[in-house]
Amino acid sequence: MSDTWGWAGTISDFLSTPQESWLQSLEDHHLRLWNFNSSNSQRVAWVDEHKVMTAALKSCLNAAASEVSTWSLVFEYELPMEGGRRPDVIVFTGAAFVVVEFKSAPMINQGDIDQTMGYVRDLCDYHAGSADLAHFGILVLTGANPTFAKLVDETPVVGGSSLHQYLFSAHQEGTVDLDTWLNSPYRPLPTLVEAARRIFRDEPLPHIHTAIAAGIPETVELLGRIVDKTSDESSRSLAFVTGVPGSGKTLVGLRLVHERTSTHGRATFLSGNGPLVQVLQDALSSRVFVRDLHAFIKTYALNQRLSTPEEHIIVFDEAQRAWDARYMKEKKNVAKSEPDLLISIGERIEDWATMVGLIGEGQEIHSGEEAGIQQWRDAVSNSSNTKTWSIHCPPKLKDQFQGLSVSTHEELDLNVSLRSKRAEDLHQWVHLLLSGSLSLAHRQALKIRHAQYPLYVTRDIEEAKRYARQRFDEEPNHRSGLLASSHAKNLFKHGIDNGYQATSNMNVAKWYNAPTSDPKSSNALIQPVTEFSCQGLELDLPILCWGSDYRMQSESWNLTPINRRYKQDDPKALLRNAYRVLLTRGRDGLIIFVPNEPLMDATENALLAAGVQLLPTAAELIAV
């Protein structure tokens, strides 16, 4: 008896096993998984599944006994490290697998289709025994007319007596060894928060093939060698890691801090992203490893009694967003940039120091963040000990540090998004959308949707919430949430309070970490967060509330950023980056809510032209 599936065997085993014995296996598995007995409604659903699967497999055997006799199947296969997520049935039809998901409703629901194909996608992405198999998904509606059959987004939705036709058509020449498949590793990509928890609990992170292909291990190893060399030579080094949104930069920084603490004493991860700091400190139950960048600078550079940090390794997130001298003068009455102050701190650290800057591309959203990488060159050049610093960066940044001691490394450029395999090209779609290249964006959207990353738009916020709740009803560890631009002025009247008071006073750590039952949880779908509170973090399914600050007008985007107290060099660029951040937070998909007002009609049309699909409403569900 296994702990990770309810029942598994060949088609012959299944047809010869008494229903009561099979049912007991599923009930025992449910008790092991959840520590309570299954409900009566669940047992009824299992009995319905058994009847449908028995009839379907017998029909397939009658059609082609020699091929079908090699099939096998698994019921209630638990996806490891996924909080109890489990497809109802996985059927191995030769050298292919078919996820068969059962629902008792007599109507098609888009969330059920996306859940079915989400199981298929995750098995392909993360299960070693599934990656090279042909794959299919079928949604069975036991409450529908038994002969019903319809393709919805290329996914068969069928009544019970139609299932056998689609199972048989999924057959591929070859076989799958069931024992080998059941014992193959399943290695999902953890969220940033979960990854941080595992790192600091000394638990190994899964060796996800996308992360390996993207060069994450090589980046961490290279930075470790730079640290070792700097320590051995009693020198100082400044390294930069660049990457697209979701490429694993923060994960690289956290791993370096944790791993090198054991060999070189204390290290720290600094971020000027206050919400990210709050969420990670809450998740880790520690304020030691992850600290606020601005507070660190205040303590070690602005205090009248200058002190020196104990850490020799300092990693800072979003280095290109460090405050410039002009903004520091206004905020702190100090005519030096944050890079100037961090370099001065590094030079006071006894014997040696390694500083690592993580650089996101197109992530500048705050006032004072527009000076970019140039101010780091200026900080080192203006240092009284310039020659003691060695710079390490990707080749594309070399020209930024002319006149300094620079070593370039390809490993320091992370150019593949790891948020999910199906979202690797999402950042390119976002770039095309925000630049107004709608026809090119449409082509990219087709590619993204084909990889089972849904993109939806709706004019009804309640329909968006309904879909999100239904989609993850059986997956309590997944997170949805409302996102909104801080610049948008028209959302409040639609029930979206993105104002300064509401968003600045909320408990961001609870929003990301609290369970669904907590009204302050993101899953409650009550309070939105803005670009300032979601940058560097992620959700499984965000609902982006699109404001009038970035609306389509006369076939081009009309950007209307709000006036900030601090003068900005290019406020429209900051607004564009705000939407870039908001649009790239999702791991499993994206819903865009466009307020139902005439001013926003052209914006909806632009999103549709860019390949976003209309979200089916409850009224549009197809009775079968």
C-alpha positions, 0 to 999 in steps of 0.5 A: 500500500502506497502513501502517495496514491489510492489505487494503481494497477493494470487494466486487468487488475482493475477489472478483476478487483471488487469495487468494495476492495478498490473503494477501501484502498481509496478511503485508506489513502484519504485517511493517510493524506488528510487524517480524517475519513472521506465524506459520504459525498466523496464516496458516492463520487468514487463509486460513480468514477468506478462505474464510468471507468469500468464501462469505458475500459471494457469498451476499449478492450472490446475494440482492441484487446491486444493493445488495451491489455497493456494499459494501466491506471492510477487513482488519486495520485498525490502530487508530492509537495503540492498540498494534497493536489491529486488527479482523479485518474491517470490512465496510461494508454500505451506510451501516453498518459491521460488525466481523467478528471470527474465532476458531478455538475451537469454543466461545463465550467472553465475552471474545471477544464483549466484544472484538468489541463493544469494536472497534465501540464504539471506532470509534464513539467515536474514528473520525471516519468511523464516528461517524454510521454504523449499527454492528454486531458479529459473532463468527465461530467457524471451529471451530464447526458451520458452521450454528451461530448464536446471539445472546449479549448481542445479539451474533451468534455464528455458524459460517462458513456462517451469516455471510451472513445477519447481514451482509445484515441489517446493510445500510442504505440509502446508501454509505460512501466507502472512501477517505474512511473510511480517511483519517478520523482516529482519536483515542482518549482516552489514559490519564493516563500516556500523556497526560502523556508526550505533553504533556511530549514536546510532542506534540499530544493528540488532539482527542477530541470528548468532551473538547471537548464537556466544555469541557477546552480552555476550562478550560485557556484560562481558567486561562491568562488568569487567569495572564496577568492575575495576572502583568500586575498583579503580584497573587496569584490562587487558582483552583479546578477542580471535577470528577467522577472522570475528568473531566480535572482532572489533565490540565488541571493538567498542560497548564497547567504545561507550557504556561505554563512556556514563557511564565512560567518554571518551573511545578509540579504538586503532588500529595499522592497519592504513587503518582500522583507516582511513576507520573508521574515514572517515565513522564516520567523527570523529577522537575521538573514533578510533585512531592510536595505534602507534600515541597514544603510541608516544603521551603518552609514547615517548614524552619527556613531558609525558602526561596522556590520559583522557580515562579510557577504552582503547581497542586495536585491534590485540593485538598479533601484537603489536611491540616487543622491538627489532623492537621498538629499530630499529623504535623508538630507544626505547628498550621497546615493545609496550605492555611495553609502553601501560601498563606504560600508563595504570598505569599513568591513574588516579584512574583506567584503563581497557585495552582490547586487541583483538586477531586475530588468524593467523593475524601476517603479519608485521615485529615485530609482531611475539612475540605474547601474551608472551610479554603482560605477560612480560609487566605486570610481569616487571611492578612496580605495577604488583599486581594491575593488574588483567588479564581476558582471555579465558581458552586457554590463561591461561597458557600464564599468569602463576604467575599473577592474572588470571580469565578465561571466555569462553565468551572471545573466539569468534570462529564462523565467522559472516561475513556470515552464509555460510562463517562460515567454510571458515577459516577452508578451508583456513587453509587446503588449505594453509597447502597443505591438498587439498583433505580435503580442497575439502570436506570443499569447497563442504560444503561451496559452498552448503551454496551458497558461491561461490569459483571461479578461472580464468586465465583471470583478465578481466573475473573476473572483468566482473563477479563481475560487472555483479553480482552486477550490480543491487546492488550499495551498494555492494563492490568488489575489487582487493586484492594482496599479497605485496610479489608477484613480477609477478603481475605487468606485468598482470596489477596488480600494487601491488607495494609499491608506488602504494599501500602506496600512495592510499586513502584507505578510498576512496577505501572502502567508495567511490561510484562505479562511483569514479575511486578510489573506490574498485568497479572500479577494478583498484587499488589493496590493499595488506594484509596491507590495507584489514586486519580487513576490508571486501568486498562482493566479493574480486578478489584475484590476486594470486602471484608466492610468494605462488605457488605450486611446486612438490606437495607442496607450495613453499613460497618466501617472499620478504626480509624486512629490519627488520629481521623476525623470520619466514618470511614464516609464515608471508607470509602464514598469508598474504594469510590467510588474503587475502582469508578471506575478502569475505562476499558473495564469492571469485574469485581467479585470477591466472596469465596465465603463465606456472609457475602458472599452478600447482597453478591453479590445486591445487586450483581446487583440493581444491574444487575451481570451474572454473569461466565460461567465456563469451565465455562459456555462453550457448546459449539457 
